[in-house]
Amino acid sequence: EGRGRVSFSDSLRSRGQELSDEGERRQFVREMVVLLGDQGLEDGSEISTDDLPFSESISSKVKNVAVFNSKLYVDSAVEELELETANEEGKRMGVYFALTQVSDSCTLRHDGEEA
């Protein structure tokens, strides 16, 4: 069973890329992920970092992110996330938690360690 993939229109992609403030870019990413979750996007679906205005420090290392709206604890083995495998550009998969409250916390378990 393949992981769901989400792609965005050119106009939405452009709107996000036009944002210059890092805080606004982060908020735009979070709002898009939450909106997709509200519309039924399954946890673990993938979004390309090219489609949303992730910071350069992330998009230079990460090709796709598995997004989680409702789960705040994710085990990479259970979710079958290939976090170690790099593509031909040397980029890996990342995990994005769409936290809605400052007080929310999330945990990623990978290779027996939690972060």
Phi, psi and omega in degrees: 000125181278155177283140178295143178239141180241136173232158186242156178292158178300322182293319178292318178301315180297318180301317179292319181292336180286342180290128183261332182282128182301321178296319178294322179295316178298317180296321179298314179300310182299315181297321179295317180293317179295317178301315178298321177297319178297333180267009173102009177299129181285142173303139179094354177295152184258142174232135177286141176290348175284337185276334181236154187281063174292155180295156180301325180297333177271309185294341177285341182244339188239130180270311181230151172240138171274122186260142180229118178264318187258332180274132175251357175231120182233128174256119185299329179290316180296318182278355181056049178268125179270076185280342183268340187275122178265149177275188183296339177270359182082013181264149182245177173273144175242177178235135180236121175260126180269076179288135183255339180241144178302329183279351179293150174225157181222159180224133173246122177258125180215131181052039176081000180245148179248141178224000000 
